[in-house]
Amino acid sequence: MAITDIFKKEAPRKTKVQKIATKEKKPAVEKKAADKIGDRAVRILAGAHITEKASNLSDDNQYVFRVAKSANKKEIARAVEEYYQVKAVGVNVVNVPGRKRRSRRGIFFEPGYRKAIVKIKKGQTIEIAPK
């Protein structure tokens, strides 16, 4: 390898040129507060989990939501408070495992999900589905 090195041409070295910034940085345009709230809440709350048991829990000021798998209790409470304008008192989280399902075409795996049971302040309500 040493013999072939003598035939190689050295590449010219690049010199660093410092540019002087003459322009002032513009402040970043802020989104509206509603956009920030909606964006964060939509990423965390996948939707209401409407079942018979969930509707019975609404009598005790508890509401059930499907949430993102990576969301924790504090994020869920903050998202519910911002989206529905209520005060969340407590949050319980349940990881529902996936199941194997059978059909004519064979066995397939149904993915699991994460649901949150959110207890809100007494006297407040959330209108999930129109009656």
C-alpha positions as a Markdown table, in Angstrom:
| # | Residue | x | y | z |
|---|---|---|---|---|
| 1 | Met | 0.0 | 0.0 | 0.0 |
| 2 | Ala | 2.9 | 2.4 | 0.6 |
| 3 | Ile | 3.9 | 2.3 | -3.1 |
| 4 | Thr | 0.4 | 3.5 | -4.3 |
| 5 | Asp | 0.4 | 6.3 | -1.8 |
| 6 | Ile | 3.1 | 8.2 | -3.7 |
| 7 | Phe | 0.8 | 8.5 | -6.7 |
| 8 | Lys | -2.2 | 9.9 | -4.8 |
| 9 | Lys | -2.7 | 13.6 | -5.1 |
| 10 | Glu | -3.4 | 15.4 | -1.9 |
| 11 | Ala | -6.8 | 17.1 | -1.8 |
| 12 | Pro | -6.7 | 20.8 | -1.1 |
| 13 | Arg | -7.6 | 21.6 | 2.5 |
| 14 | Lys | -10.8 | 23.4 | 3.0 |
| 15 | Thr | -10.5 | 26.5 | 5.1 |
| 16 | Lys | -13.3 | 27.6 | 7.4 |
| 17 | Val | -14.8 | 30.9 | 6.6 |
| 18 | Gln | -16.6 | 32.6 | 9.4 |
| 19 | Lys | -19.7 | 34.4 | 8.3 |
| 20 | Ile | -20.8 | 37.4 | 10.3 |
| 21 | Ala | -24.5 | 37.3 | 11.0 |
| 22 | Thr | -26.0 | 40.6 | 10.2 |
| 23 | Lys | -29.6 | 39.7 | 10.4 |
| 24 | Glu | -31.4 | 39.6 | 13.7 |
| 25 | Lys | -33.3 | 36.4 | 14.5 |
| 26 | Lys | -37.0 | 36.7 | 14.2 |
| 27 | Pro | -39.0 | 35.4 | 17.2 |
| 28 | Ala | -40.7 | 32.1 | 16.5 |
| 29 | Val | -44.4 | 32.4 | 15.7 |
| 30 | Glu | -46.4 | 31.0 | 18.6 |
| 31 | Lys | -49.4 | 28.9 | 17.9 |
| 32 | Lys | -52.7 | 29.8 | 19.4 |
| 33 | Ala | -53.3 | 28.5 | 22.9 |
| 34 | Ala | -56.3 | 26.4 | 21.6 |
| 35 | Asp | -54.1 | 24.7 | 19.0 |
| 36 | Lys | -51.5 | 23.8 | 21.7 |
| 37 | Ile | -54.2 | 22.4 | 24.0 |
| 38 | Gly | -55.9 | 20.5 | 21.3 |
| 39 | Asp | -52.7 | 19.1 | 19.8 |
| 40 | Arg | -51.4 | 17.8 | 23.1 |
| 41 | Ala | -54.8 | 16.4 | 24.2 |
| 42 | Val | -55.5 | 14.7 | 20.8 |
| 43 | Arg | -52.1 | 12.9 | 20.9 |
| 44 | Ile | -52.9 | 11.5 | 24.4 |
| 45 | Leu | -56.6 | 10.9 | 24.3 |
| 46 | Ala | -57.6 | 8.4 | 21.6 |
| 47 | Gly | -61.3 | 8.7 | 22.4 |
| 48 | Ala | -64.0 | 7.7 | 24.9 |
| 49 | His | -64.4 | 4.1 | 25.7 |
| 50 | Ile | -68.2 | 3.6 | 25.6 |
| 51 | Thr | -69.4 | 0.5 | 27.3 |
| 52 | Glu | -72.2 | -0.4 | 29.7 |
| 53 | Lys | -69.7 | -0.4 | 32.6 |
| 54 | Ala | -68.3 | 2.9 | 31.5 |
| 55 | Ser | -71.7 | 4.5 | 31.4 |
| 56 | Asn | -72.4 | 3.2 | 34.9 |
| 57 | Leu | -69.2 | 4.8 | 36.2 |
| 58 | Ser | -70.3 | 8.2 | 34.9 |
| 59 | Asp | -72.8 | 8.3 | 37.8 |
| 60 | Asp | -69.8 | 8.4 | 40.1 |
| 61 | Asn | -68.1 | 11.2 | 38.1 |
| 62 | Gln | -65.7 | 8.7 | 36.5 |
| 63 | Tyr | -65.1 | 8.6 | 32.8 |
| 64 | Val | -63.2 | 6.0 | 30.7 |
| 65 | Phe | -61.0 | 7.0 | 27.8 |
| 66 | Arg | -58.7 | 5.1 | 25.4 |
| 67 | Val | -55.2 | 6.7 | 25.7 |
| 68 | Ala | -51.8 | 6.4 | 24.1 |
| 69 | Lys | -49.7 | 3.6 | 25.3 |
| 70 | Ser | -46.8 | 5.9 | 26.3 |
| 71 | Ala | -49.0 | 8.3 | 28.3 |
| 72 | Asn | -48.7 | 8.5 | 32.1 |
| 73 | Lys | -51.2 | 9.5 | 34.7 |
| 74 | Lys | -50.2 | 13.1 | 34.9 |
| 75 | Glu | -50.3 | 13.6 | 31.2 |
| 76 | Ile | -53.7 | 12.0 | 31.0 |
| 77 | Ala | -55.1 | 14.2 | 33.8 |
| 78 | Arg | -53.7 | 17.3 | 32.1 |
| 79 | Ala | -55.1 | 16.4 | 28.7 |
| 80 | Val | -58.6 | 15.8 | 30.2 |
| 81 | Glu | -58.5 | 19.0 | 32.1 |
| 82 | Glu | -57.4 | 21.0 | 29.1 |
| 83 | Tyr | -59.7 | 19.4 | 26.5 |
| 84 | Tyr | -62.9 | 19.2 | 28.6 |
| 85 | Gln | -62.3 | 22.1 | 31.0 |
| 86 | Val | -62.9 | 20.0 | 34.1 |
| 87 | Lys | -60.8 | 19.3 | 37.2 |
| 88 | Ala | -59.4 | 15.7 | 37.3 |
| 89 | Val | -59.2 | 14.4 | 40.8 |
| 90 | Gly | -57.7 | 10.9 | 40.1 |
| 91 | Val | -56.6 | 8.7 | 37.3 |
| 92 | Asn | -56.4 | 4.9 | 37.1 |
| 93 | Val | -54.7 | 3.2 | 34.1 |
| 94 | Val | -55.4 | -0.3 | 32.8 |
| 95 | Asn | -53.3 | -2.0 | 30.1 |
| 96 | Val | -55.7 | -4.3 | 28.2 |
| 97 | Pro | -53.7 | -7.1 | 26.6 |
| 98 | Gly | -54.1 | -8.2 | 23.0 |
| 99 | Arg | -56.0 | -11.4 | 22.0 |
| 100 | Lys | -55.7 | -14.1 | 19.5 |
| 101 | Arg | -58.7 | -14.3 | 17.2 |
| 102 | Arg | -59.7 | -17.1 | 14.8 |
| 103 | Ser | -61.4 | -16.7 | 11.5 |
| 104 | Arg | -61.7 | -18.8 | 8.3 |
| 105 | Arg | -58.4 | -17.4 | 7.1 |
| 106 | Gly | -56.5 | -18.5 | 10.2 |
| 107 | Ile | -55.4 | -17.1 | 13.5 |
| 108 | Phe | -54.5 | -13.4 | 13.8 |
| 109 | Phe | -53.5 | -11.3 | 16.8 |
| 110 | Glu | -55.6 | -8.4 | 17.9 |
| 111 | Pro | -53.5 | -5.6 | 19.4 |
| 112 | Gly | -54.0 | -4.5 | 23.0 |
| 113 | Tyr | -54.7 | -0.9 | 24.1 |
| 114 | Arg | -54.5 | 1.3 | 27.2 |
| 115 | Lys | -57.5 | 2.8 | 28.9 |
| 116 | Ala | -57.7 | 5.4 | 31.7 |
| 117 | Ile | -60.5 | 5.8 | 34.2 |
| 118 | Val | -60.5 | 9.5 | 35.1 |
| 119 | Lys | -62.4 | 10.8 | 38.2 |
| 120 | Ile | -63.4 | 14.4 | 38.0 |
| 121 | Lys | -64.5 | 16.9 | 40.6 |
| 122 | Lys | -67.9 | 16.5 | 42.1 |
| 123 | Gly | -70.6 | 18.6 | 40.3 |
| 124 | Gln | -68.8 | 18.7 | 37.0 |
| 125 | Thr | -69.8 | 16.5 | 34.0 |
| 126 | Ile | -68.4 | 15.6 | 30.6 |
| 127 | Glu | -70.7 | 15.2 | 27.6 |
| 128 | Ile | -69.1 | 12.3 | 25.7 |
| 129 | Ala | -71.9 | 11.2 | 23.5 |
| 130 | Pro | -75.1 | 13.2 | 22.7 |
| 131 | Lys | -78.2 | 11.7 | 24.4 |
